[in-house]
């Protein structure tokens, strides 16, 4: 295994109306990661990340910067930097800014494994 330095600020950002901007920072083409995908998401204003863990995947969403609202099972939870949410297969959450500033999220997606 070799060490790979990834310049996350240089990763190409993609914008989707209402969903903010995101950039893949861990994937097969960047560093050979075949079984994991990581993205950084930037959201502001009324933008929202709708995270739906697909069947056979797990997700971890971690708040890197800002204040946010995480909606789980139709209930809102105000959170601050350092909070996270784990989604098992077929679970969902929505995350949006909780204040006037931008939020920055790290989203890690991994496949379900069987021992």
N, CA, C and O atoms as a GROMACS GRO file, in nm:
protein
  460
    1UNK      N    1   0.085  -0.117   0.000
    1UNK     CA    2   0.000   0.000   0.000
    1UNK      C    3   0.090   0.123   0.000
    1UNK      O    4   0.189   0.128   0.072
    2UNK      N    5   0.054   0.221  -0.081
    2UNK     CA    6   0.132   0.343  -0.084
    2UNK      C    7   0.052   0.458  -0.024
    2UNK      O    8  -0.071   0.457  -0.024
    3UNK      N    9   0.123   0.556   0.025
    3UNK     CA   10   0.062   0.673   0.084
    3UNK      C   11   0.019   0.767  -0.028
    3UNK      O   12   0.098   0.795  -0.119
    4UNK      N   13  -0.104   0.816  -0.023
    4UNK     CA   14  -0.155   0.909  -0.124
    4UNK      C   15  -0.202   1.036  -0.056
    4UNK      O   16  -0.284   1.031   0.036
    5UNK      N   17  -0.149   1.148  -0.100
    5UNK     CA   18  -0.191   1.279  -0.048
    5UNK      C   19  -0.299   1.332  -0.141
    5UNK      O   20  -0.276   1.344  -0.262
    6UNK      N   21  -0.414   1.365  -0.086
    6UNK     CA   22  -0.525   1.417  -0.166
    6UNK      C   23  -0.547   1.563  -0.129
    6UNK      O   24  -0.574   1.595  -0.013
    7UNK      N   25  -0.535   1.650  -0.226
    7UNK     CA   26  -0.558   1.794  -0.203
    7UNK      C   27  -0.708   1.820  -0.216
    7UNK      O   28  -0.759   1.851  -0.324
    8UNK      N   29  -0.779   1.806  -0.104
    8UNK     CA   30  -0.925   1.813  -0.107
    8UNK      C   31  -0.976   1.948  -0.159
    8UNK      O   32  -1.081   1.953  -0.222
    9UNK      N   33  -0.903   2.056  -0.134
    9UNK     CA   34  -0.947   2.187  -0.183
    9UNK      C   35  -0.934   2.198  -0.335
    9UNK      O   36  -0.996   2.285  -0.395
   10UNK      N   37  -0.855   2.110  -0.397
   10UNK     CA   38  -0.838   2.111  -0.542
   10UNK      C   39  -0.932   2.016  -0.614
   10UNK      O   40  -0.936   2.014  -0.738
   11UNK      N   41  -1.009   1.935  -0.541
   11UNK     CA   42  -1.102   1.841  -0.603
   11UNK      C   43  -1.216   1.919  -0.668
   11UNK      O   44  -1.266   2.017  -0.613
   12UNK      N   45  -1.256   1.874  -0.786
   12UNK     CA   46  -1.360   1.943  -0.864
   12UNK      C   47  -1.494   1.945  -0.789
   12UNK      O   48  -1.544   1.842  -0.746
   13UNK      N   49  -1.549   2.064  -0.776
   13UNK     CA   50  -1.680   2.080  -0.712
   13UNK      C   51  -1.790   2.074  -0.818
   13UNK      O   52  -1.775   2.125  -0.929
   14UNK      N   53  -1.900   2.011  -0.780
   14UNK     CA   54  -2.018   2.008  -0.864
   14UNK      C   55  -2.133   2.070  -0.786
   14UNK      O   56  -2.150   2.042  -0.667
   15UNK      N   57  -2.210   2.153  -0.852
   15UNK     CA   58  -2.324   2.216  -0.787
   15UNK      C   59  -2.454   2.159  -0.842
   15UNK      O   60  -2.467   2.134  -0.962
   16UNK      N   61  -2.550   2.138  -0.751
   16UNK     CA   62  -2.683   2.093  -0.788
   16UNK      C   63  -2.782   2.189  -0.723
   16UNK      O   64  -2.775   2.213  -0.602
   17UNK      N   65  -2.874   2.243  -0.802
   17UNK     CA   66  -2.970   2.340  -0.750
   17UNK      C   67  -3.041   2.286  -0.626
   17UNK      O   68  -3.097   2.176  -0.629
   18UNK      N   69  -3.039   2.364  -0.518
   18UNK     CA   70  -3.105   2.326  -0.394
   18UNK      C   71  -3.027   2.231  -0.305
   18UNK      O   72  -3.065   2.208  -0.190
   19UNK      N   73  -2.916   2.175  -0.359
   19UNK     CA   74  -2.838   2.077  -0.283
   19UNK      C   75  -2.695   2.123  -0.256
   19UNK      O   76  -2.614   2.045  -0.207
   20UNK      N   77  -2.662   2.247  -0.288
   20UNK     CA   78  -2.530   2.300  -0.263
   20UNK      C   79  -2.426   2.246  -0.358
   20UNK      O   80  -2.456   2.206  -0.471
   21UNK      N   81  -2.302   2.244  -0.311
   21UNK     CA   82  -2.189   2.195  -0.390
   21UNK      C   83  -2.128   2.075  -0.319
   21UNK      O   84  -2.137   2.061  -0.197
   22UNK      N   85  -2.067   1.988  -0.399
   22UNK     CA   86  -1.998   1.873  -0.340
   22UNK      C   87  -1.875   1.839  -0.424
   22UNK      O   88  -1.866   1.874  -0.542
   23UNK      N   89  -1.782   1.771  -0.360
   23UNK     CA   90  -1.661   1.724  -0.429
   23UNK      C   91  -1.624   1.588  -0.375
   23UNK      O   92  -1.622   1.566  -0.254
   24UNK      N   93  -1.594   1.494  -0.465
   24UNK     CA   94  -1.544   1.364  -0.422
   24UNK      C   95  -1.400   1.382  -0.378
   24UNK      O   96  -1.317   1.435  -0.453
   25UNK      N   97  -1.369   1.337  -0.256
   25UNK     CA   98  -1.234   1.352  -0.202
   25UNK      C   99  -1.167   1.218  -0.174
   25UNK      O  100  -1.050   1.212  -0.138
   26UNK      N  101  -1.242   1.110  -0.192
   26UNK     CA  102  -1.188   0.976  -0.175
   26UNK      C  103  -1.265   0.884  -0.268
   26UNK      O  104  -1.385   0.864  -0.252
   27UNK      N  105  -1.195   0.827  -0.366
   27UNK     CA  106  -1.256   0.735  -0.462
   27UNK      C  107  -1.146   0.656  -0.532
   27UNK      O  108  -1.027   0.674  -0.502
   28UNK      N  109  -1.183   0.572  -0.624
   28UNK     CA  110  -1.084   0.487  -0.690
   28UNK      C  111  -0.986   0.568  -0.775
   28UNK      O  112  -0.867   0.539  -0.774
   29UNK      N  113  -1.035   0.668  -0.847
   29UNK     CA  114  -0.944   0.744  -0.935
   29UNK      C  115  -0.847   0.833  -0.856
   29UNK      O  116  -0.736   0.857  -0.902
   30UNK      N  117  -0.888   0.883  -0.740
   30UNK     CA  118  -0.799   0.969  -0.661
   30UNK      C  119  -0.690   0.891  -0.588
   30UNK      O  120  -0.576   0.935  -0.579
   31UNK      N  121  -0.728   0.774  -0.536
   31UNK     CA  122  -0.631   0.702  -0.452
   31UNK      C  123  -0.644   0.551  -0.456
   31UNK      O  124  -0.580   0.481  -0.378
   32UNK      N  125  -0.726   0.498  -0.547
   32UNK     CA  126  -0.739   0.353  -0.557
   32UNK      C  127  -0.841   0.293  -0.462
   32UNK      O  128  -0.848   0.171  -0.449
   33UNK      N  129  -0.920   0.376  -0.395
   33UNK     CA  130  -1.020   0.326  -0.300
   33UNK      C  131  -1.136   0.265  -0.378
   33UNK      O  132  -1.215   0.338  -0.438
   34UNK      N  133  -1.147   0.132  -0.379
   34UNK     CA  134  -1.248   0.064  -0.458
   34UNK      C  135  -1.379   0.044  -0.384
   34UNK      O  136  -1.485   0.032  -0.446
   35UNK      N  137  -1.375   0.041  -0.253
   35UNK     CA  138  -1.494   0.006  -0.175
   35UNK      C  139  -1.542   0.118  -0.084
   35UNK      O  140  -1.614   0.093   0.012
   36UNK      N  141  -1.502   0.239  -0.113
   36UNK     CA  142  -1.544   0.351  -0.030
   36UNK      C  143  -1.549   0.477  -0.115
   36UNK      O  144  -1.471   0.494  -0.209
   37UNK      N  145  -1.641   0.566  -0.080
   37UNK     CA  146  -1.654   0.695  -0.146
   37UNK      C  147  -1.670   0.800  -0.037
   37UNK      O  148  -1.751   0.782   0.054
   38UNK      N  149  -1.595   0.907  -0.045
   38UNK     CA  150  -1.611   1.018   0.049
   38UNK      C  151  -1.630   1.146  -0.029
   38UNK      O  152  -1.562   1.171  -0.129
   39UNK      N  153  -1.723   1.228   0.018
   39UNK     CA  154  -1.751   1.357  -0.044
   39UNK      C  155  -1.753   1.464   0.064
   39UNK      O  156  -1.786   1.438   0.179
   40UNK      N  157  -1.717   1.585   0.024
   40UNK     CA  158  -1.738   1.702   0.108
   40UNK      C  159  -1.853   1.779   0.045
   40UNK      O  160  -1.855   1.800  -0.076
   41UNK      N  161  -1.949   1.821   0.128
   41UNK     CA  162  -2.064   1.898   0.081
   41UNK      C  163  -2.061   2.035   0.149
   41UNK      O  164  -2.030   2.046   0.268
   42UNK      N  165  -2.094   2.139   0.072
   42UNK     CA  166  -2.108   2.274   0.123
   42UNK      C  167  -2.251   2.317   0.099
   42UNK      O  168  -2.300   2.312  -0.014
   43UNK      N  169  -2.320   2.359   0.205
   43UNK     CA  170  -2.461   2.401   0.195
   43UNK      C  171  -2.479   2.536   0.262
   43UNK      O  172  -2.414   2.566   0.362
   44UNK      N  173  -2.568   2.618   0.205
   44UNK     CA  174  -2.600   2.747   0.266
   44UNK      C  175  -2.745   2.780   0.237
   44UNK      O  176  -2.806   2.724   0.146
   45UNK      N  177  -2.800   2.873   0.314
   45UNK     CA  178  -2.938   2.917   0.292
   45UNK      C  179  -3.038   2.804   0.305
   45UNK      O  180  -3.040   2.732   0.406
   46UNK      N  181  -3.121   2.787   0.202
   46UNK     CA  182  -3.225   2.684   0.201
   46UNK      C  183  -3.179   2.552   0.140
   46UNK      O  184  -3.260   2.463   0.120
   47UNK      N  185  -3.050   2.538   0.111
   47UNK     CA  186  -3.000   2.414   0.051
   47UNK      C  187  -3.007   2.300   0.151
   47UNK      O  188  -3.001   2.321   0.272
   48UNK      N  189  -3.020   2.177   0.098
   48UNK     CA  190  -3.037   2.060   0.185
   48UNK      C  191  -2.971   1.940   0.121
   48UNK      O  192  -2.976   1.921  -0.001
   49UNK      N  193  -2.908   1.857   0.204
   49UNK     CA  194  -2.855   1.728   0.160
   49UNK      C  195  -2.955   1.621   0.202
   49UNK      O  196  -2.980   1.605   0.322
   50UNK      N  197  -3.010   1.549   0.107
   50UNK     CA  198  -3.097   1.436   0.135
   50UNK      C  199  -3.012   1.311   0.121
   50UNK      O  200  -2.977   1.273   0.009
   51UNK      N  201  -2.980   1.247   0.231
   51UNK     CA  202  -2.895   1.128   0.230
   51UNK      C  203  -2.982   1.005   0.248
   51UNK      O  204  -3.050   0.989   0.349
   52UNK      N  205  -2.978   0.918   0.150
   52UNK     CA  206  -3.053   0.793   0.153
   52UNK      C  207  -2.955   0.680   0.131
   52UNK      O  208  -2.909   0.657   0.019
   53UNK      N  209  -2.921   0.608   0.238
   53UNK     CA  210  -2.829   0.496   0.224
   53UNK      C  211  -2.896   0.388   0.139
   53UNK      O  212  -3.004   0.340   0.172
   54UNK      N  213  -2.832   0.353   0.031
   54UNK     CA  214  -2.887   0.252  -0.058
   54UNK      C  215  -2.882   0.115   0.009
   54UNK      O  216  -2.806   0.094   0.104
   55UNK      N  217  -2.961   0.024  -0.041
   55UNK     CA  218  -2.957  -0.113   0.011
   55UNK      C  219  -2.815  -0.166  -0.007
   55UNK      O  220  -2.757  -0.157  -0.115
   56UNK      N  221  -2.759  -0.219   0.100
   56UNK     CA  222  -2.624  -0.273   0.094
   56UNK      C  223  -2.513  -0.173   0.122
   56UNK      O  224  -2.396  -0.205   0.106
   57UNK      N  225  -2.549  -0.049   0.162
   57UNK     CA  226  -2.445   0.049   0.196
   57UNK      C  227  -2.471   0.108   0.335
   57UNK      O  228  -2.581   0.100   0.389
   58UNK      N  229  -2.366   0.166   0.389
   58UNK     CA  230  -2.371   0.238   0.516
   58UNK      C  231  -2.316   0.378   0.489
   58UNK      O  232  -2.232   0.395   0.401
   59UNK      N  233  -2.364   0.476   0.563
   59UNK     CA  234  -2.314   0.613   0.546
   59UNK      C  235  -2.286   0.674   0.683
   59UNK      O  236  -2.356   0.649   0.781
   60UNK      N  237  -2.183   0.755   0.686
   60UNK     CA  238  -2.152   0.838   0.802
   60UNK      C  239  -2.145   0.981   0.750
   60UNK      O  240  -2.071   1.010   0.656
   61UNK      N  241  -2.222   1.070   0.811
   61UNK     CA  242  -2.219   1.211   0.773
   61UNK      C  243  -2.175   1.289   0.896
   61UNK      O  244  -2.236   1.279   1.003
   62UNK      N  245  -2.069   1.367   0.879
   62UNK     CA  246  -2.004   1.436   0.991
   62UNK      C  247  -2.001   1.586   0.961
   62UNK      O  248  -1.960   1.626   0.852
   63UNK      N  249  -2.044   1.667   1.056
   63UNK     CA  250  -2.047   1.812   1.040
   63UNK      C  251  -1.908   1.869   1.073
   63UNK      O  252  -1.866   1.870   1.188
   64UNK      N  253  -1.839   1.917   0.969
   64UNK     CA  254  -1.705   1.972   0.985
   64UNK      C  255  -1.707   2.118   1.030
   64UNK      O  256  -1.624   2.161   1.110
   65UNK      N  257  -1.804   2.196   0.978
   65UNK     CA  258  -1.812   2.339   1.009
   65UNK      C  259  -1.957   2.384   1.012
   65UNK      O  260  -2.039   2.338   0.933
   66UNK      N  261  -1.988   2.475   1.103
   66UNK     CA  262  -2.118   2.540   1.107
   66UNK      C  263  -2.219   2.476   1.202
   66UNK      O  264  -2.188   2.382   1.275
   67UNK      N  265  -2.340   2.532   1.198
   67UNK     CA  266  -2.455   2.482   1.275
   67UNK      C  267  -2.556   2.427   1.175
   67UNK      O  268  -2.581   2.489   1.072
   68UNK      N  269  -2.613   2.312   1.207
   68UNK     CA  270  -2.703   2.247   1.113
   68UNK      C  271  -2.825   2.189   1.184
   68UNK      O  272  -2.832   2.183   1.307
   69UNK      N  273  -2.921   2.148   1.103
   69UNK     CA  274  -3.038   2.075   1.149
   69UNK      C  275  -3.036   1.941   1.077
   69UNK      O  276  -3.032   1.935   0.954
   70UNK      N  277  -3.039   1.833   1.155
   70UNK     CA  278  -3.049   1.699   1.097
   70UNK      C  279  -3.190   1.650   1.122
   70UNK      O  280  -3.238   1.651   1.235
   71UNK      N  281  -3.256   1.606   1.016
   71UNK     CA  282  -3.392   1.554   1.027
   71UNK      C  283  -3.387   1.402   1.015
   71UNK      O  284  -3.345   1.347   0.913
   72UNK      N  285  -3.431   1.336   1.121
   72UNK     CA  286  -3.437   1.189   1.125
   72UNK      C  287  -3.580   1.150   1.162
   72UNK      O  288  -3.633   1.196   1.264
   73UNK      N  289  -3.642   1.067   1.082
   73UNK     CA  290  -3.779   1.020   1.110
   73UNK      C  291  -3.874   1.136   1.139
   73UNK      O  292  -3.951   1.130   1.234
   74UNK      N  293  -3.868   1.240   1.056
   74UNK     CA  294  -3.956   1.357   1.067
   74UNK      C  295  -3.935   1.441   1.192
   74UNK      O  296  -4.022   1.521   1.229
   75UNK      N  297  -3.820   1.425   1.259
   75UNK     CA  298  -3.790   1.506   1.376
   75UNK      C  299  -3.658   1.578   1.354
   75UNK      O  300  -3.560   1.518   1.311
   76UNK      N  301  -3.656   1.711   1.383
   76UNK     CA  302  -3.537   1.794   1.366
   76UNK      C  303  -3.450   1.792   1.491
   76UNK      O  304  -3.500   1.798   1.603
   77UNK      N  305  -3.319   1.784   1.469
   77UNK     CA  306  -3.220   1.788   1.576
   77UNK      C  307  -3.118   1.896   1.544
   77UNK      O  308  -3.042   1.881   1.447
   78UNK      N  309  -3.112   2.005   1.622
   78UNK     CA  310  -3.009   2.106   1.600
   78UNK      C  311  -2.874   2.048   1.642
   78UNK      O  312  -2.862   1.989   1.749
   79UNK      N  313  -2.772   2.067   1.558
   79UNK     CA  314  -2.638   2.014   1.587
   79UNK      C  315  -2.533   2.119   1.554
   79UNK      O  316  -2.557   2.213   1.478
   80UNK      N  317  -2.416   2.101   1.612
   80UNK     CA  318  -2.303   2.190   1.586
   80UNK      C  319  -2.184   2.108   1.539
   80UNK      O  320  -2.186   1.985   1.537
   81UNK      N  321  -2.080   2.180   1.501
   81UNK     CA  322  -1.956   2.120   1.452
   81UNK      C  323  -1.916   2.000   1.540
   81UNK      O  324  -1.917   2.008   1.662
   82UNK      N  325  -1.882   1.890   1.474
   82UNK     CA  326  -1.842   1.770   1.546
   82UNK      C  327  -1.951   1.665   1.558
   82UNK      O  328  -1.924   1.552   1.598
   83UNK      N  329  -2.075   1.702   1.523
   83UNK     CA  330  -2.185   1.606   1.530
   83UNK      C  331  -2.185   1.517   1.405
   83UNK      O  332  -2.133   1.556   1.300
   84UNK      N  333  -2.242   1.401   1.418
   84UNK     CA  334  -2.251   1.311   1.304
   84UNK      C  335  -2.374   1.225   1.312
   84UNK      O  336  -2.440   1.216   1.416
   85UNK      N  337  -2.403   1.160   1.200
   85UNK     CA  338  -2.515   1.068   1.196
   85UNK      C  339  -2.472   0.947   1.113
   85UNK      O  340  -2.408   0.960   1.009
   86UNK      N  341  -2.508   0.829   1.162
   86UNK     CA  342  -2.481   0.704   1.092
   86UNK      C  343  -2.612   0.655   1.030
   86UNK      O  344  -2.716   0.655   1.095
   87UNK      N  345  -2.605   0.614   0.904
   87UNK     CA  346  -2.722   0.559   0.835
   87UNK      C  347  -2.690   0.417   0.792
   87UNK      O  348  -2.595   0.392   0.718
   88UNK      N  349  -2.771   0.324   0.839
   88UNK     CA  350  -2.758   0.186   0.795
   88UNK      C  351  -2.830   0.169   0.662
   88UNK      O  352  -2.893   0.263   0.613
   89UNK      N  353  -2.822   0.050   0.602
   89UNK     CA  354  -2.888   0.025   0.475
   89UNK      C  355  -3.036   0.066   0.477
   89UNK      O  356  -3.110   0.030   0.568
   90UNK      N  357  -3.076   0.140   0.376
   90UNK     CA  358  -3.214   0.187   0.355
   90UNK      C  359  -3.261   0.290   0.456
   90UNK      O  360  -3.381   0.318   0.462
   91UNK      N  361  -3.172   0.349   0.536
   91UNK     CA  362  -3.209   0.458   0.627
   91UNK      C  363  -3.184   0.592   0.558
   91UNK      O  364  -3.107   0.599   0.463
   92UNK      N  365  -3.249   0.697   0.608
   92UNK     CA  366  -3.237   0.828   0.544
   92UNK      C  367  -3.228   0.939   0.648
   92UNK      O  368  -3.272   0.924   0.762
   93UNK      N  369  -3.170   1.051   0.604
   93UNK     CA  370  -3.163   1.172   0.686
   93UNK      C  371  -3.156   1.291   0.591
   93UNK      O  372  -3.110   1.278   0.477
   94UNK      N  373  -3.200   1.405   0.639
   94UNK     CA  374  -3.186   1.530   0.565
   94UNK      C  375  -3.107   1.626   0.652
   94UNK      O  376  -3.133   1.636   0.772
   95UNK      N  377  -3.012   1.697   0.593
   95UNK     CA  378  -2.930   1.792   0.668
   95UNK      C  379  -2.936   1.926   0.597
   95UNK      O  380  -2.924   1.934   0.475
   96UNK      N  381  -2.956   2.033   0.677
   96UNK     CA  382  -2.961   2.167   0.621
   96UNK      C  383  -2.892   2.263   0.718
   96UNK      O  384  -2.878   2.232   0.836
   97UNK      N  385  -2.850   2.379   0.669
   97UNK     CA  386  -2.791   2.478   0.760
   97UNK      C  387  -2.891   2.518   0.868
   97UNK      O  388  -3.011   2.530   0.843
   98UNK      N  389  -2.838   2.540   0.988
   98UNK     CA  390  -2.924   2.579   1.099
   98UNK      C  391  -2.916   2.727   1.130
   98UNK      O  392  -2.990   2.778   1.213
   99UNK      N  393  -2.825   2.796   1.062
   99UNK     CA  394  -2.809   2.939   1.084
   99UNK      C  395  -2.793   3.011   0.952
   99UNK      O  396  -2.836   2.962   0.847
  100UNK      N  397  -2.730   3.127   0.958
  100UNK     CA  398  -2.713   3.207   0.837
  100UNK      C  399  -2.589   3.170   0.759
  100UNK      O  400  -2.579   3.203   0.641
  101UNK      N  401  -2.494   3.101   0.820
  101UNK     CA  402  -2.369   3.069   0.753
  101UNK      C  403  -2.373   2.939   0.675
  101UNK      O  404  -2.474   2.867   0.674
  102UNK      N  405  -2.263   2.910   0.612
  102UNK     CA  406  -2.247   2.786   0.534
  102UNK      C  407  -2.211   2.671   0.628
  102UNK      O  408  -2.148   2.692   0.731
  103UNK      N  409  -2.251   2.551   0.591
  103UNK     CA  410  -2.206   2.432   0.662
  103UNK      C  411  -2.120   2.348   0.568
  103UNK      O  412  -2.135   2.354   0.446
  104UNK      N  413  -2.032   2.271   0.627
  104UNK     CA  414  -1.942   2.183   0.553
  104UNK      C  415  -1.955   2.043   0.614
  104UNK      O  416  -1.936   2.025   0.734
  105UNK      N  417  -1.988   1.946   0.529
  105UNK     CA  418  -2.011   1.808   0.574
  105UNK      C  419  -1.913   1.713   0.508
  105UNK      O  420  -1.873   1.733   0.393
  106UNK      N  421  -1.875   1.610   0.581
  106UNK     CA  422  -1.801   1.498   0.524
  106UNK      C  423  -1.897   1.381   0.518
  106UNK      O  424  -1.957   1.344   0.620
  107UNK      N  425  -1.913   1.321   0.401
  107UNK     CA  426  -2.004   1.208   0.381
  107UNK      C  427  -1.923   1.088   0.334
  107UNK      O  428  -1.861   1.092   0.228
  108UNK      N  429  -1.925   0.983   0.414
  108UNK     CA  430  -1.851   0.860   0.385
  108UNK      C  431  -1.951   0.751   0.352
  108UNK      O  432  -2.042   0.725   0.431
  109UNK      N  433  -1.935   0.687   0.237
  109UNK     CA  434  -2.027   0.582   0.192
  109UNK      C  435  -1.947   0.453   0.172
  109UNK      O  436  -1.851   0.450   0.095
  110UNK      N  437  -1.987   0.348   0.242
  110UNK     CA  438  -1.917   0.219   0.231
  110UNK      C  439  -2.018   0.106   0.210
  110UNK      O  440  -2.131   0.113   0.258
  111UNK      N  441  -1.976   0.003   0.138
  111UNK     CA  442  -2.068  -0.109   0.116
  111UNK      C  443  -2.080  -0.196   0.240
  111UNK      O  444  -1.989  -0.201   0.323
  112UNK      N  445  -2.192  -0.263   0.250
  112UNK     CA  446  -2.213  -0.358   0.358
  112UNK      C  447  -2.122  -0.478   0.334
  112UNK      O  448  -2.110  -0.525   0.221
  113UNK      N  449  -2.059  -0.528   0.438
  113UNK     CA  450  -1.972  -0.644   0.424
  113UNK      C  451  -2.030  -0.760   0.505
  113UNK      O  452  -2.103  -0.740   0.602
  114UNK      N  453  -1.997  -0.877   0.464
  114UNK     CA  454  -2.041  -0.997   0.536
  114UNK      C  455  -1.918  -1.068   0.588
  114UNK      O  456  -1.822  -1.092   0.514
  115UNK      N  457  -1.920  -1.101   0.716
  115UNK     CA  458  -1.806  -1.171   0.777
  115UNK      C  459  -1.809  -1.319   0.745
  115UNK      O  460  -1.721  -1.393   0.788
   0.00000   0.00000   0.00000
